Amino acid sequence: MPLTLVVFASFYPAARHAVHYADAVAQALHGRLVLLHVNRASLFDPYEFIAAGYQRQELERQAGTGAALSQLATGLHSPTTVEIATDLLPVVAEDIASRHRPALFVLSQPDPAYPATASMASACAELLRAGNYPLLVLPPAAPAGQAPRRILLAADREPFVPGPEAGFLRELCALPGTEVVVAHISSGIEDDEGCALALRAVQASGLLAGLPPPELRGYEHADFGAGLLAAVADTQADLVVVLARQRSYWGGLFHRSVTGQLLTHSPVPVLVLPVAVAGTAPTAPPSRRVASVAHWANTMLAGLAPAA
């Protein structure tokens, strides 16, 4: 089955750039695209306590948007379909994931210069991350003409188990000319043992099975996010991969904060890849995660503030 990328689409520069980037990646992997247009991102359906006719009227007003996106799709290289929704809700993300089985969702990086758009983009990103969906966030300067060729994989000492979403990364790393660098960020000391354990965790996961051994580099920095950005500059990577492990509610807040910082400030695309902690059960299907999504995001998305 071909890989599918779901791209948040509109007609403004950042979203158009995301569409063309995703098209180049899908073409390289013989995949397909779904262009998804939403007006808002929300935890709860704003039409739940309103007559159904109002939502129907909004969807009818979006008929022209759907037609224009279909026209845009004719100019892409990859097979493309269009999806229109009024709101990105947990149940909408679940429905799209169940019907299209996407390898990942693709979203343009929030731009603080445009607060309303940035808030919506940040809300979409946080809702998808909380739901444990794979997410690729694109900064406006990322070259859109080809798939990434130098991939930086951030890893630590902890063993992990990739989920089915990792198939996208494996195929990407297997493209001719692609190089992978495993980066370990330590705080306060140069931790060679930690570097070796990080490499071992990646190799034992099978994530890069059958591919050339990755290069290993260590970086010392008090702030993990800043250290990873330094690693991006040093390696000249054109894609960063961050492993998103399932953690307890409170134990995961720090990791979500770091990932949010990276998604907002990284000069290159960031792939947030869900994985399981070694020895634990695989990721639950989205239908069993909606309650936890709402529980976490209700706290973290108050006001739909941009990630910081």
N, C-alpha and C positions, 0 to 999 in steps of 0.2 A: 504494500500500500504506500503511495507517495506521501512524503512528509507534507504537513500542512502548517502554514504560518498564518495566524490571525493578526491582522494589522489594524490598529485604530486609525481610521482614515478621515480626512477632511480636505478642503481645498486650499488651506493655508500652508506656508512654506515648510514648517517643521514636519507636519503630517505628510505632505507630499514627498518630502525627503525620506521619511520612514518607509513609505510605500515603495519607492524606487530602490532603497537599500534592501528591503525584504525581497523584492522582485529579483535582484541580482543573486541573493543567497539561494532563493528557491530555484532559480534557473540552474545554478551550479550543482544543486542537489537533486535536480529533476523533481522538484516539489510543486506545490500549488499554494495559492493565496486565498484568503477570505478577507475582504475589506469590510471592517465593522465600523459603523457610524453610530455614535450615541450622543445625546444632548447633555446628559448629566451622569454622575456616578453617585450611587446612594446605597446605604445599607438596607433601607426600607422603601417599599414601593410608594411613591408619592400619590399614586392613583388608588391606593387600597381602600380609602374611605370616600372616594369621589365616584360619581357615575361613570361607567365604562365609556360612555360616549366621548368624554373629554380626551381620553388617551387615543381613541380611534381618530378623533379630529387631528390630534398632533401627528399621528402616523400618516394621515392623509396629506397633511401639509409637507411631510417629508418625502412624498412621492417624487418630487423633482430632484431632491438630493440623491435618492436611489438611482434615478435615471442618469444623472450626471456622473455618479461613481461608476455605473456600468459602462458609460462612455469612456471614462478614464481607464477602466480595466482592459478595454480593447487595445490600448497602446502598450500594455505590459507584455513581457516575454513569457510569463508563467500563466497556466490556466487559473482563472480568477472568478470567484463568485462574490456577491455583495450581500451583506446582512445589515438591516436597519433596526434599531431599537431606540426607544425614548430614553431609557435609563440603563446603565450598567449596574445591575443588582447581583448579589450572590447567586440567585437562582438563574439569572440570565447567563452569567459566566458558566454556571454548571451546565445549562442547556447547550450552549455553544460548544463547550468541551466534549459533551457526550455525543453530539451530532457530527462534529468535524474531527474529533480526536487530534487536536493541534499539537505539534511539537513544541510550540511556544506561542505566547502573545507578544506582539511588537508594538512599542509605544515610543513616541518622541519624548525627549528629556524635558521636564518642566522648565519654563523660562521665566525667572522672576520678573523680567521686564513687562510681562503680560500677566498680571496677578490672577485674573479670572480663569484664563486658559491653564496657567500653572496649577491652580488649585484643582481643576478638574483632572488634569493629567496626573497629579500627585495622588488624588483620590483613587483613580483607576489603578495606579501602580500599587498602592497600599492594599486595596481590596484584593487584587490578584495575588500579591505576596502573602497576605494573611490566609488566602485560600489554598496556598501551596501550589499555585500554578507556575510553570516556567515562564520567565519574563525577560525580554530583551529590550533594553532602553537605549535609545540612540541620541547622542548629542548632535547638534546641527552641523558640526564640522566633520563628521565621519564621512569618508569617501563612500559614495553610493554606487560606484561602478563595478565592484567585484566583491566576492566573499572575503572575509578576513584571512590573512595568511600568517600572522604571528599572534598566537593565542597565549595569554597569561592566565594560568590557573592558580588561584589563591588556595592554599591548603595549610592545614595545621596537623598536629600530632594525632588527632582523633580518626580512627578508621571509619569508613562510611560505606553505604551500599547505594549505588545509583538506582534510580527508578527507571521506568520505561521512557521517561522524557530524555534520558541521557543519549538515546539513539541519535538525536539531532547533533549533539556535540561530537559523537564518534564519527559520524559521516563528515562533519565539517573538518575534523582533524585529519581525516583520511584523504582529503583533497590533495592533489599533487602540489608540492612546494610549501605545504603548511608546516610550521614549526610550533612546538608547544614548550612553554617555559613554566615550571612549577615554582611558585614563589612562596616562601615562608617568612612571615613578619614576626619578629621577636621584639620584646620590650625590655630595655635596660641592659641586655647582654647580647653578644653574638652566640647564638645557640645552634651550633653545628649538629648536635644530636637531634634537636627539633627539626632541622632541615631534612635530615636523613629519614626521620619518622614520617614527615609530611610526604616525602617522595614514596616511601613504602606504602602509606595509606592510599595514595593515588594508584600505585601499581597493583596493590592487593584488591582494589575495588573492581578491577577489570575495565575501568572506564576507557583506558587507552590500549586495551588488549589488541595485539596484532599490529601495533603501530611502532615506529622507532622510539627508543627511550627518550623521554623529555629531558631538557636541560633543567638543572636545579640551581636556584639562586636564593640567597638569604638577605633580608633587609632588617635593620634595627631601627625602630622608631617607637616613641612613646605612644603615639596615636595610630591605631591600626589602619584607619581609613587613609590618613595622610601617608603612612608607610606604603600602602598599596598604590596610591597615586604616584609616589616616587618610583616604585617598581615599574609602573607603566611607562614613565618617562625614560627610565634606564634601559628597559628592554625594547623600547619602541614598539610595544604591542599595539595591535589594532583591534583587540577584543579582550575583555577581562571576564573571567568566569568566577563567580562567587557561589560557593556551596551553601545552600539553605537547608540546614538540618532541622528536623522536627524537635522542638524543645518544649519545656514547660512554659506556661503563659508568662510568668515573671522572668524565668531564665532566658527567654528569647528576646526580651525587650532590648537589651544591649546590642544583640546581633542585628535586630531590625533597624536600630538607630544607625549603626555603622553602614549597613547596606543602603539605607536611605541617604546617608551622606554621600556615598559613592555614586548612587544613581543620579543625584543632583549635580555633582561636581566633576564627574569623570569626563576627560576630554575624548575618550573612546567609548564605543558601545560596551555595555555591561550585560552579561547574561547571568540571571539569578536562577540557579538550577536546583530544584528540590532533591534532596537525598535523605536517606534514613541513617540513623546512627547504627553502626554495626551491631548485630545481635538483637535488634528490635524488629517489630512487625513492619511490613511495607506500608507506604503511605495509604491512608484510607481514601476510598473514592470520594469525589467532591460532595456527593449527597450527604455523607456523614460528617462533613466538615463545615456545613453552612452555619450551624449554631456557634461553633468556635470562631468562625470568621466574624460574625456579628459581635460576639463577646469581646474579642480583642479590638476590632476596628472601631467599635462604638466608643472606646476609650481613646484610641490613638488618633482618630480622624475628627475629633471635635472641631467644628468649624471648617473642616476640609482644608486644613493648613498645609502648605507645601512641606515636603519632607526636609528635615534639617539634620 
